[in-house]
Amino acid sequence: METTETFESLVRAEFTPKTTYLNTASNSLLPARTVTALHEAALLRAEGRPLTPLYEDVEACRAAYARLAGVPATRVAAGASVAAHTGVIAASLPAGAEVLTAEDDFTSVLNPFHVRGDLKVRSVPLERIVESVRPGTTLVAVSAAQSADGRVADLPALREAAREHGARTYVDFSQAAGWLPMDAGAYDFTAAVSFKWLLGPHGTAFLTVPEDFGGLTPLLAGWTAGEKPWDSCYGPVAELAHSARRFDLTHALFTFAGLRRSLDLIEELGVAAVHAHDVALADRFRAGLATLGHAPVPAPGSAIVSVPGLGDRQPELSRAGIELSNRAGNLRASFHLYNTSADVDRLLDVLSG
């Protein structure tokens, strides 16, 4: 774990926001090293040089994400979106299978199960999802942290309930990976996008699968899913990758070039240190809201704070140089490593006016 001084010096070297940016739950700021890498990647294309380094970046990102997720790199697939990963999981289920989900979870975690048309998708309040696993539940699909309001699922309890009833688990870590410690190996399938708490550009989402692939068929497989990709460019892929790479989608090379440096920064800082920093700021905001007479959605231990009834103040706050989101009428603030206590206090000061 980094010392406080090292943490702050690393962050100061990487970020120079021009606003009070409290909107990581939408997308993060990019570190300076990532911006530099994106520029260098573009120059490779512009100047006609070999793109070999960009393909190396893909595998470096896979390995770094695997370390953050706590699984071997052979269990990590690199795709483009959580919805695409969910779609592959949904396609693997038998007709009539019951999928248990949380009410109003993020669409990418839900919709592919609904559009199948022949699955029994059952939605319950997040707080009841553990008790709602029952005999006959095939899969439980849920976000680790809710996009709308930051509520954190009781994942260990959910895992045990699923095991007790023979159900599989699918967890979307998009609003958690980077600030909340992950144990992807404890669940059958997990996914996460790269452009939020992982500090990367848009265009990449990771999927983790069991060693035996959990019965998934690589329906979206192209040449990058071959055991020997460059020998798999023409005709059907003769031999799928022996690892989770068989679920890869064609790689957005520029994104991986930048993301590699973003993941380096997360690892340098340490997720534990980022978690402590982010949650402390969120708690400072919650305490300040109480003094102003506002009650956020209960989400203890979350880096996301959602305040009912204040969503319509988002445009006003943006004009004041404070960037947040309006989600279903709630004002959503999300705190990450580049934020400070001064950011929290400035937000509270404007809200009190």
PyMOL commands that set and color helices and strands:
alter all, ss='L'
color gray80, all
select helices_A, chain A and resi 4-14+32-47+52-69+73-75+82-91+107-116+126-132+155-165+184-186+213-215+223-225+229-231+244-247+253-269+271-291+311-319+341-352
alter helices_A, ss='H'
color red, helices_A
select strands_A, chain A and resi 20-21+76-79+98-102+120-124+137-143+168-172+189-193+205-208+304-308+322-323+325-327+330-334
alter strands_A, ss='S'
color yellow, strands_A
deselect
rebuild
show_as cartoon
